[in-house]
Amino acid sequence: MSAAMDRALMALTLEKEEKPFEMPDLPGFCSNEKNKLSLKMSTLIWRMPRKWQKEGKCRGVALSQERFQFFFDNEHDLLDVLEKGVHTCNEWALAIERWVEEPPDDYLQFIPLWVRISNIPMNYYTKEAITALGDLVGEVKEVIFNPLKPQTQPYERVLVSFNVANPLKMSRVVNTKGRRPVTIHYNYERIQKRCFTCQRLNHEHSLCPLEVRRRKNEAFVRRQAISRELKLNKPVLNEDDPLFGVLREVQSRHSWEVECRKCCNDRE
């Protein structure tokens, strides 16, 4: 091997530093204009256009195993989808937002939910009181309440911005002046699947951290019980003991005894 080749091999490194690639700032490379009419979501890209009744008007692109992006031909179709509120796929709620070039920290963290509030005290059928009850679930965006029109349903509807990291509130005890506490009930429109242990929307009951922790604790208790049982049943006589194999042990949780067996010939 020549000296020049030897020096070249010695100069090799496994961690070769490369300069960052500069993406060309040209119209054909950037998709900002197209992204303005897109949605990012976790769902099957083939199912949602049909559910939205937008077949042929939008197309989906898979970004990862959890996120997809939808491109709409017209802005009014995109707005129509957003204004319908929360959407579901396989009965699970989806977080949908319009694409932005610099997404905020809470991007895809909130979903619009229509909430039905029932068992409201008769003296508190006001827009202010209903708004306060809705704020217990999420930030109220709209209240469907008109005291001048007939009320035919036993509930009032409010639109809230709900944080998907929080559990759904099914009820809330409310104290009113001079009266007994009242339990207010919440029902969520278009919400189907959720964890029935913690009431969150992002996992099934079997995958709930509370359920996983409970199963681990139960398994730990079982292992502890088995370990104690094995210790109680541990032989008292070792193999090197002269009586090992001659005496049979009968050991219980609180006491033990040995039972002799005949080990010699009958006497004449």
N, C-alpha and C positions, 0 to 999 in steps of 0.2 A: 504494500500500500504506500502510495506516495505521501510525502510530508504535507502537501497541499490538501489531499483528501482527508488525512488524519486531522488536520486543523479544522476542516469543514465539519467533520463528524462531531468533534468536541464542542463546536459552537452551536450544535442543534439543541433545541429546548422543546419540552412537551407542552409548555404553556406559551405558545406563540401569541404575542399581543397583536391584535388587529384593530385598525382604526374603525370607528363607527361608520356604518354605511349611511350616506346622505341620500335620503329619498328625494328624487327630483320634484321640485315645486312647480309642476305643470298641470294643466287642466285634466289631462288624461289619467293622471296618477291619483288625484284626490277625489273622494266621493262625498264631500261635504254637501253638495247640492242635493244628491240623492238621499243622503241620510236625514235631511230635514223632513222627509216624508216616510220615516221608518219608526218601527217600534221594536224594543228589545224585550224578550220575554222567555220564560221557560215553558215550553210546550212542544207538541208535535207540529212541525211546520206545514204538514199537509192537512191537518184537521181543522185548524182555526179559520182559514178563509171560508170554508164551507159553513162553519158555525156562524161566522159574521155575515154570511150572505154576500161575500165579496170575492167569490171565485172569478178568476180572470182579471181582477182589479188590483190584486196585490200578490206578492211572491215572498216566500220565506227563505232565509239563508241561515244555516246552522253555524253558529260561532264557536260552540263548544258542546259538551254533553248536557249542559244545563241552560245555555243561553242561545237564543235565536233572534234574528232581526227580520222585520217585515218591511218591505218597500211597497208603498201605495202609489198608484198612478195619479191619483187626485187627492188633494188635501181634504176635501169634504168627506171622502170615505174614511180617512184617518180620524178626523174629528168625530165622525159618527160612531166609530168604534170606541173612542175614548169617552164619549158622553153617555154611553150605555152603562157605565159603572163597572163593577167587578165582573170579570170573566172567569170561567172555569174550564178545565180540561180533565177528563177522567174524574170529574166531580171534585177536583182540587182547585182552589182559588189561585189565580195568576196575578202577579204584580206587573202591571203594564204602564209604561210611560213613554212619552214622545222622546225621541233621540235628541240629545244635546251633545255638542262637541266637547264640552268640559263638564261632565256630570258632577253634581254635588255629592257630599258625603252620604246623604240620605236617599240617593237615587235608587229607585225600585224598592224603597222601604215602606211606602204607604200605598194603600189602595182605597178607592172610594166605596163606601158601604152605606146602603140604605138600612136604617135600623128602625124597627117598630118598638115603641115604648108603650107598655101597658100598665094597668093598675095605678095610674096617676091619680092622686087625691083630687076630689071634685073641686076643691077650692084653689087648685093650682093649675087649672087648664088655661094657662097663659103662654104666650110665645116665649117670654123670658124664663119661666119655669121649665118649659120643655127644652129650651136651649141648654139650660144648666144641667138637666138630666142627660142630654146627649153628649155634653162635654165630658161626662164621666167615662165615655167610651172612646172618644176621639174628638178632634177639632170639628165643630159643627160648621158645615158649609151652607146648608139650606134647611129650612124648617117648613114642612107642608102643614100649615095650620091657619085656619081662617075662622075666627069666632063668629062671623056673621053667616056662615054656611052651616047646613045640617051636618051633624056628626053621626055617621052610620056604622063606623067601625070602633071596636073597643081598644084602639091604639092610635098613637100619633107617629108620623114618619119624619125622620130627620136623616139628612145625608152628612156623613162624617168622613174625615180623612183618618183612616185607621192604620196604626203602626203594626206591621205584620209580625214584629218581634214580641208583641204583647199578647197575652191571652184574651180571649173573648169573655166579656162579662155577661153572665146569664141573668144576674139579678143584683140588686143593691138596696140595702136598707137605708131609708131616708127618714130623718127626724123632722117633724113639722111642729111648729109652735103650738103648744096647748093640746097636742094630740098624740096618740100612740105612734110608735115607729111604723112605717109603711114599707113593704117590700116592692120595689119597682122591678119589672121584668123586661128583658131585652130579647128581641128576636131579630135575626139577621137575614135579610133577603138574599137569595141566590148563593148562600153558603151551605154546602152540603157536607163534605168530609172535613173532619178536624180530629184532633186528639181529644178523647173524652176524659182523659186524666187531667191534663193541664190546660185544655181548651185553646191550644195554639193551632195555627193553620199550616205549619211547615213540616209536620211529621205525623206518622200514624201512631196509634195507641201502643203497638208493640215496640216501637222505636223511641218512645218517650223517655227522656233521661230519668224522670222520676220512677218509671216502671223498671228501667234497667237497674237503677240503684236498689229498688226494692227486691228484684230477683237476685242481685248480688248479695244483699244482706241475708236473704233466706238461704241461699247456697252456703254462705259462711256459717250460719247457725247449724245447718245440716252437717257440714264438715266437722264442726266442733263437737257435735253430738256423737258422730261416728268415731272421732278421735278418743273421746272419753270412754266409749264402749270398748274400743280396742285395748285401751290401757287397763280397763277392768278385767278383760278376758286374757290378759297377758299371762303366760304360764309362770307359776312360782318356782317350779323345779327346772333348773338348767340341765342341758345335756350332759354336763360333766358331774352332775349330782349322782351319788351312788343309788338313790332311789328313783332316778329318772327311768321310766318305762316299767317300774315295778308298782308304783302307786299311780292311781288315776285321780286327776284333780277335778273337783266340781267347785267352781268359783262363781259367786254371785256379786251383786253390786255392793252388798254390805258385809258379807262374810264368805269364807271359803272353808272347804273341808276336803280331806283326802279319803279315798275309798280303797281299801286293800283288795287285792285280788289274789286268788290262790296261786302261789308260785312254787309250791313244792309238792312232791308226791304224797298221796294219802298214806298215813301211817297204818301199819298192819295191826 
